[in-house]
Amino acid sequence: MTNTTLNFQTAPGHQVLAAAGKKILRPGGRTATEQLFQWAEFQPGETVLELAASFGTSAIALAKRFGVRVVGVEKDPDSVARARANIQAAGLVGQVEVIEGDVFHLEEIPGQFDYVLAEAILTMQSAPGKAKILRSIHNHLKSGGKFLSHELLARTRETEIHQALAQVIRVNSTPLSETGWMSACATAGLKVQQHQTGPMALLELRQMSQDEGLGNTARILWNILTHPAIRNRVLEMHRVFDRYRRDLGYITLCAIAEPSQSDS
């Protein structure tokens, strides 16, 4: 149990779940992330820009598994400090770096990359916010580089789902339809070459066990059961997810950066 000083009534849903011990907070879980990695076909020495790198856990795992060089962007200074300590402990200084920065100001991050990885980032932004971040992603990709995305999908009733999620998660969660996500990418010069959709089962026991393992799943359930403030918020989220189970899902996309007009 962490973040005991968090105001569980008003905190964003992902912070509540993290306080309960949940480590995988993406709508499609590990399965969806693994699909992105298959599409990426990472090669040793290639470069990855990861948005919202948090404690550097996924950046470190990518570097170890594929031999890539990773630059992570993270807004919270405490998370940046923890990420840097984790990188040093992993012996990956020079191969992995986490920079304090905002996804709305990626122009402050120098260079271009072979890949940009963003999971459960764009869903939380308004339409103009999505467009701004996607343009910045395009600008940070080498020509032909790959944008790897994993977001929340609203198959139908987008406006109704947005309102329900915003109320229960306490953030501006605005999932798009399959066509909507692909169109948003295309407008930014990111041509979707592969995509996949599936059910959003973030709080379902089966997916939780697959994502977290049996031991951590048991710890999460214990924290939910024994802390009423967390339990109330999790049950509230679960009810909304269940109400829209036919309409909510996840989408993974692999998009290629097309040359900008200035490059052509």
Buried (B, 14 or more C-beta within 10 A) or exposed (E): EEBEEBEBEEBBBBBBBBBBBBEBBBBBBEBBBEBBBEBBEBEEEBBBBBBBBBBBBBBBEBBBEBEBBBBBBBBEEEBBBBBBEBBEEBEBEEBBBBBBBEBEEBEEBEEBBBBBBBBBBBBBBEEEBBBBBBBBBBBBBBEEBBBBBBBBBBBEBBEEBBEBBBEBBBBEBBBBBBEBBBEBBBEBBBBBEBBBBBBBBBBBEEBBEBBBEEEBBEBBBEBBEEBEBBBBBBEBBBEBBEEBEEBBBBBBBBBBBBEEEEEE
